[in-house]
Amino acid sequence: MSDLFCAATLVVARHGEAEYEEPDLASDDGGSLTLRGREQSRQLAASLTDRRIAAIWCSDMARAVQTAEIVAAALGLPVRVCPGLREFSVGDLAGQRYADDLFRPVFDGWLAGDLSLGCPGVETGKDVVRRVLAVLSAMADQYRGETALVVSHGGSISLVLPRLASNVRADFAVGKSLGNCATCELAADADGWALRTWADLPLQSLS
């Protein structure tokens, strides 16, 4: 990210509720929005109508693309699809029976600061941070003085945003869930990155 004299504001949203072909198995399936997920996406669009959104960039996973397209249709904007915004891969765990603790050792390790960890056979936490940061930095450079929407995924958002922002701890997201179509607001200027809201709430209410 180059020096920014005019702050860029990124509204970073998780995708809407989705369903999957094999919901009981770990996979990198992009999923498809449920009816509820589509309604959540429409509500997200409605919440942004007064924000003068300049652009919409999203992950290339289907559930994020569908969310972005619904918002884009309501706001009259195109969608730019960016593989760098996708969720972390399950790697060699694909096909295993899904359980809450399947990825927990890796993800908890990331949030605790060990970015050398990763699901077997794929990217580490450091790799995830690097690719997401590359996209967010490009957006911050391109939309100085403007507000843009990012549609990504809960894991990537929870890992990366607190590590970028200078005003919160790297483990800020621990215990703070991010619901479908919930948003976080991230500002970028010459002083770096700052997190303004998390899950649609001001930071002061989360301390």
C-alpha positions as CSV (number, residue, x, y, z in Angstrom):
1,M,0.0,0.0,0.0
2,S,1.5,3.3,-1.0
3,D,1.2,6.5,1.1
4,L,-2.4,7.5,1.4
5,F,-3.2,11.2,2.1
6,C,-6.9,10.6,1.7
7,A,-8.2,7.7,3.7
8,A,-9.8,4.7,1.9
9,T,-12.6,2.9,3.7
10,L,-13.2,-0.8,3.1
11,V,-16.5,-2.3,4.3
12,V,-15.6,-6.0,4.6
13,A,-18.6,-8.4,4.6
14,R,-18.9,-12.1,5.2
15,H,-21.0,-13.8,2.5
16,G,-24.6,-14.8,3.0
17,E,-25.8,-18.2,4.4
18,A,-24.9,-21.0,2.1
19,E,-25.6,-24.7,1.5
20,Y,-23.2,-27.3,0.2
21,E,-23.4,-30.5,-1.8
22,E,-21.8,-32.6,1.0
23,P,-22.3,-30.5,4.1
24,D,-21.0,-33.2,6.4
25,L,-17.6,-33.4,4.7
26,A,-14.8,-30.9,4.8
27,S,-14.2,-29.4,1.3
28,D,-13.4,-26.3,-0.6
29,D,-16.8,-26.3,-2.2
30,G,-17.9,-22.8,-3.0
31,G,-21.4,-23.5,-1.9
32,S,-24.6,-21.8,-3.0
33,L,-26.7,-19.2,-1.1
34,T,-29.8,-20.4,0.6
35,L,-33.0,-18.4,0.4
36,R,-32.1,-16.9,3.7
37,G,-28.6,-16.1,2.4
38,R,-30.1,-14.2,-0.5
39,E,-32.3,-12.2,1.8
40,Q,-29.3,-11.4,4.0
41,S,-27.5,-10.2,0.9
42,R,-30.4,-7.9,0.0
43,Q,-30.4,-6.5,3.5
44,L,-26.7,-5.9,3.2
45,A,-27.3,-4.0,0.0
46,A,-30.1,-1.9,1.7
47,S,-27.7,-1.0,4.6
48,L,-25.2,0.4,2.0
49,T,-27.5,2.5,-0.1
50,D,-26.4,5.7,1.6
51,R,-22.7,4.8,1.7
52,R,-21.9,5.8,-1.9
53,I,-20.0,2.6,-2.5
54,A,-17.4,3.0,-5.2
55,A,-16.7,-0.6,-6.0
56,I,-17.4,-4.2,-5.0
57,W,-14.6,-6.8,-5.0
58,C,-15.3,-10.4,-3.8
59,S,-13.8,-13.8,-3.4
60,D,-14.0,-16.2,-6.3
61,M,-15.9,-18.8,-4.2
62,A,-19.6,-19.1,-5.4
63,R,-21.2,-18.1,-2.1
64,A,-19.2,-14.8,-2.0
65,V,-19.8,-14.1,-5.7
66,Q,-23.5,-14.6,-5.4
67,T,-23.6,-12.3,-2.3
68,A,-21.7,-9.7,-4.2
69,E,-23.8,-9.9,-7.3
70,I,-27.0,-9.4,-5.3
71,V,-25.5,-6.3,-3.6
72,A,-24.1,-5.1,-6.9
73,A,-27.5,-5.4,-8.7
74,A,-29.1,-3.2,-6.0
75,L,-26.4,-0.6,-6.1
76,G,-25.9,-0.5,-9.8
77,L,-22.2,-1.6,-9.7
78,P,-20.0,-4.2,-11.4
79,V,-18.3,-7.0,-9.4
80,R,-14.6,-7.7,-9.5
81,V,-13.8,-11.3,-8.6
82,C,-10.5,-11.8,-6.7
83,P,-9.1,-15.3,-5.8
84,G,-7.0,-13.6,-3.1
85,L,-10.1,-13.0,-1.0
86,R,-11.2,-16.7,-0.8
87,E,-11.5,-18.7,2.4
88,F,-8.5,-20.7,3.6
89,S,-8.3,-24.1,2.0
90,V,-9.0,-27.4,3.9
91,G,-6.2,-29.1,1.9
92,D,-5.7,-32.8,2.6
93,L,-8.5,-32.7,5.1
94,A,-11.0,-32.6,2.2
95,G,-13.4,-35.5,2.4
96,Q,-13.1,-36.0,6.1
97,R,-16.2,-36.0,8.3
98,Y,-16.7,-32.4,9.3
99,A,-16.6,-31.5,13.0
100,D,-16.2,-28.3,14.9
101,D,-12.7,-29.4,16.0
102,L,-11.4,-30.4,12.6
103,F,-9.8,-27.1,11.8
104,R,-9.7,-25.8,15.4
105,P,-6.1,-26.5,16.2
106,V,-4.9,-24.7,13.1
107,F,-7.3,-21.8,13.4
108,D,-6.7,-21.3,17.1
109,G,-3.0,-21.4,16.5
110,W,-3.3,-18.7,13.9
111,L,-5.3,-16.5,16.2
112,A,-2.7,-17.1,18.9
113,G,0.0,-15.9,16.5
114,D,1.5,-19.0,15.0
115,L,1.1,-18.3,11.3
116,S,3.4,-21.2,10.3
117,L,0.5,-23.6,10.8
118,G,-1.8,-24.7,8.0
119,C,-4.2,-27.5,7.0
120,P,-2.1,-30.4,5.6
121,G,-1.0,-29.9,2.0
122,V,-1.9,-26.2,1.5
123,E,-1.2,-22.7,2.6
124,T,-0.1,-21.5,6.0
125,G,-1.7,-18.7,7.9
126,K,1.1,-16.4,6.7
127,D,0.1,-17.3,3.1
128,V,-3.5,-16.4,3.8
129,V,-2.6,-13.0,5.3
130,R,-0.2,-12.2,2.4
131,R,-2.8,-12.9,-0.3
132,V,-5.7,-11.1,1.4
133,L,-3.5,-8.1,2.2
134,A,-2.4,-7.8,-1.4
135,V,-6.0,-7.4,-2.5
136,L,-6.9,-5.0,0.3
137,S,-3.8,-2.9,-0.3
138,A,-4.7,-2.6,-4.0
139,M,-8.2,-1.5,-3.1
140,A,-6.9,1.1,-0.6
141,D,-4.6,2.5,-3.3
142,Q,-7.3,2.6,-5.9
143,Y,-10.1,4.0,-3.8
144,R,-8.5,6.8,-1.8
145,G,-11.1,9.1,-0.3
146,E,-13.8,6.6,-1.2
147,T,-15.6,3.6,0.3
148,A,-15.5,0.2,-1.3
149,L,-17.1,-3.2,-0.4
150,V,-15.2,-6.4,0.0
151,V,-17.1,-9.8,0.2
152,S,-15.0,-12.5,1.7
153,H,-15.2,-15.3,4.4
154,G,-15.4,-15.5,8.1
155,G,-12.1,-17.4,8.6
156,S,-10.1,-15.1,6.4
157,I,-11.6,-11.9,7.8
158,S,-11.1,-13.0,11.4
159,L,-7.5,-13.9,10.8
160,V,-6.4,-11.0,8.6
161,L,-8.2,-7.8,9.7
162,P,-7.0,-7.7,13.3
163,R,-3.4,-8.4,12.1
164,L,-3.5,-5.4,9.7
165,A,-5.1,-2.9,12.1
166,S,-2.8,-1.0,14.4
167,N,-5.6,-0.2,16.9
168,V,-6.5,-3.8,18.0
169,R,-4.5,-6.9,19.1
170,A,-3.8,-9.6,16.6
171,D,-6.0,-12.0,18.6
172,F,-8.9,-9.5,18.7
173,A,-11.3,-11.8,16.8
174,V,-11.0,-14.6,19.5
175,G,-14.5,-15.2,20.8
176,K,-16.1,-12.6,18.5
177,S,-18.3,-14.3,15.9
178,L,-19.0,-12.8,12.5
179,G,-22.4,-13.7,11.2
180,N,-23.5,-14.1,7.6
181,C,-23.4,-10.7,5.8
182,A,-22.1,-9.0,9.0
183,T,-19.6,-6.3,8.2
184,C,-16.3,-4.9,9.5
185,E,-15.1,-1.4,8.6
186,L,-11.4,-0.9,7.9
187,A,-9.8,2.4,7.2
188,A,-6.4,2.9,5.4
189,D,-4.4,6.1,5.3
190,A,-0.8,7.2,5.5
191,D,-0.6,6.0,9.1
192,G,-1.6,2.5,8.2
193,W,-4.8,0.4,8.9
194,A,-7.4,0.9,11.6
195,L,-10.4,-1.2,12.4
196,R,-13.5,0.9,13.1
197,T,-16.3,-1.7,13.5
198,W,-16.6,-5.4,13.9
199,A,-19.8,-7.3,13.1
200,D,-21.6,-4.0,12.6
201,L,-20.7,-2.8,16.1
202,P,-18.3,0.0,17.1
203,L,-15.1,-1.2,18.7
204,Q,-16.0,0.6,22.0
205,S,-19.0,-1.7,22.5
206,L,-16.7,-4.8,22.2
207,S,-14.0,-3.8,24.7
